[in-house]
Amino acid sequence: MLTAILINVIIIEKVQTKGAIMAIKQSDKEHFREIYERHVDDIYRLCFSYMKNPHDSEDAVSAVFCKLIKKSPVFETQEQEKAWLVVTACNECKSMLRALRRHPRVDISELPEQRASEESEHNEIIDAIISLPEKYSSVLYLHFYLGYSLKEIAKMTKQNESTVRSQLFYGKRKLASLIGGNDDE
């Protein structure tokens, strides 16, 4: 239900930004809904690794999918679609973080947080990754959770492959020290 509401709100925003009310084809709605449902969880986790806050993460995810609908790019494969969403999400989060640094606000992270699921081991690892500095958390997430190679991550983040390899190495080491395991993966 929330998905349908979000897609409809985004489509209405798209129509209103054009300055004229026009009909959106049902097939377009279904196409965007499929893309949203296919990628929303991964994009949310990526945004959360940057924003460290569920509310800002949700805002970033909404902005990413709004951009998808506004720009309506054509993708040849689902991999291109996912790569576009990942790069757009990274850029959106960085932009939001710049704005937050310029205009600080009250930190709400001290308020109690409700968890949707209690998969403790999985949540522990995700929480540990998110607690790492951004340069490590994003590389770890892109590599281990989304399955991107070092070369693909380097291309997406516009860094040298050796830099990404180093960030992955040190990120794994820091992650292992946080969760008390070894870093031999």
C-alpha positions in Angstrom: 0.0 0.0 0.0 2.8 2.4 1.0 4.5 1.7 -2.3 1.4 2.6 -4.3 0.9 5.8 -2.3 4.6 6.8 -2.8 4.5 6.1 -6.6 1.3 8.1 -7.0 2.6 11.0 -5.0 5.8 11.0 -7.0 3.8 10.9 -10.3 1.5 13.7 -9.1 4.7 15.7 -8.3 6.0 15.0 -11.8 2.8 16.2 -13.4 2.7 19.3 -11.3 6.3 20.2 -12.0 5.5 20.2 -15.7 3.0 23.0 -15.1 0.1 21.2 -16.7 -2.1 18.4 -15.7 -1.6 15.4 -18.0 -2.6 11.8 -17.8 0.1 9.3 -16.9 -0.3 6.0 -18.7 -1.1 3.0 -16.5 1.8 1.1 -18.1 4.2 3.9 -16.9 2.9 3.6 -13.4 3.4 -0.1 -13.4 6.9 0.2 -14.9 8.0 2.7 -12.1 6.3 0.6 -9.5 8.2 -2.5 -10.6 11.5 -0.6 -10.5 10.7 0.8 -7.1 9.7 -2.6 -5.6 12.8 -4.2 -7.2 15.3 -1.7 -5.7 13.8 0.2 -2.8 15.3 -2.0 -0.1 18.9 -1.8 -1.5 18.6 2.0 -2.1 17.3 2.5 1.4 20.1 0.6 3.0 22.7 2.5 0.9 21.1 5.8 1.9 21.0 4.8 5.5 24.7 4.0 5.4 25.3 7.6 4.4 22.6 9.4 6.4 22.7 7.2 9.6 19.1 8.2 10.2 15.9 6.6 9.0 14.0 9.8 8.3 16.8 11.4 6.2 17.3 8.0 4.5 13.6 7.9 3.5 13.8 11.5 2.2 16.9 10.5 0.1 15.1 7.4 -1.3 12.1 9.5 -2.2 14.3 12.0 -4.0 16.1 9.3 -5.9 12.9 7.8 -7.2 11.5 11.2 -7.9 14.5 11.8 -10.1 14.0 8.5 -11.8 10.4 9.5 -12.7 11.3 13.0 -13.7 14.2 12.0 -15.9 12.7 8.7 -17.1 16.0 7.3 -18.4 15.8 4.2 -20.6 17.9 1.3 -19.4 19.0 -1.7 -21.5 19.5 -4.0 -18.6 18.4 -4.2 -14.9 22.1 -3.8 -14.0 22.2 -0.4 -15.7 19.0 0.5 -13.9 20.4 -0.5 -10.5 23.8 1.2 -11.2 21.9 4.5 -12.1 19.9 4.3 -8.9 23.0 3.6 -6.8 25.0 6.5 -8.2 22.0 8.8 -8.0 21.4 7.7 -4.3 25.1 8.3 -3.5 25.0 11.7 -5.1 21.7 12.6 -3.4 23.0 11.6 0.0 26.2 13.6 -0.4 24.2 16.6 -1.4 21.9 16.2 1.6 24.9 15.8 3.9 26.4 19.0 2.5 23.2 20.9 3.2 23.0 19.5 6.7 26.6 20.6 7.4 25.7 24.1 6.2 22.4 24.2 8.1 22.8 22.0 11.3 19.7 20.9 13.1 18.8 19.1 16.3 20.1 15.6 16.5 17.1 13.2 16.9 19.3 10.1 17.0 18.9 10.0 20.8 15.2 9.3 20.6 14.1 5.7 20.9 14.1 3.8 17.6 11.6 1.1 16.7 12.9 -1.8 14.7 10.7 -3.5 12.2 12.4 -6.9 12.4 14.5 -8.5 15.1 16.9 -10.5 13.0 19.6 -9.8 15.6 22.7 -11.2 13.8 21.9 -9.6 10.5 21.0 -6.3 12.2 24.2 -6.4 14.2 26.3 -6.6 11.1 24.3 -3.9 9.3 24.5 -1.6 12.4 28.2 -2.2 12.6 28.7 -1.4 8.9 26.6 1.7 9.2 28.6 2.8 12.3 31.8 2.8 10.2 33.0 6.0 8.5 31.2 6.6 5.2 34.1 5.7 3.0 34.2 2.2 4.4 30.5 1.6 4.9 29.5 2.5 1.4 32.2 0.2 -0.2 31.4 -2.7 2.2 27.7 -2.3 1.4 28.1 -2.0 -2.3 30.5 -5.0 -2.4 28.9 -7.5 0.0 25.2 -6.6 0.0 24.7 -5.4 -3.6 27.4 -7.7 -5.1 29.4 -5.1 -7.1 33.0 -5.8 -8.0 35.8 -3.5 -7.0 36.1 -2.3 -10.5 32.3 -1.4 -10.7 32.5 0.4 -7.3 35.5 2.4 -8.4 33.6 3.5 -11.5 30.5 4.4 -9.6 32.3 6.3 -6.9 34.9 7.8 -9.4 37.8 6.5 -7.4 40.8 4.4 -8.3 40.3 0.7 -8.0 43.3 0.5 -5.6 41.6 3.1 -3.4 38.4 1.1 -3.3 40.4 -2.1 -2.6 42.2 -0.4 0.3 38.9 1.0 1.7 37.4 -2.5 1.5 40.4 -4.0 3.3 40.5 -1.5 6.1 36.7 -1.5 6.3 36.6 -5.3 6.8 39.3 -4.9 9.4 37.4 -2.3 11.3 34.1 -4.2 10.9 35.8 -7.4 12.3 37.1 -5.5 15.3 33.6 -4.0 15.9 31.8 -7.4 15.8 34.6 -9.4 17.4 35.3 -11.8 14.5 38.1 -12.3 12.1 38.4 -10.5 8.8 39.1 -13.5 6.6 36.2 -13.5 4.1 
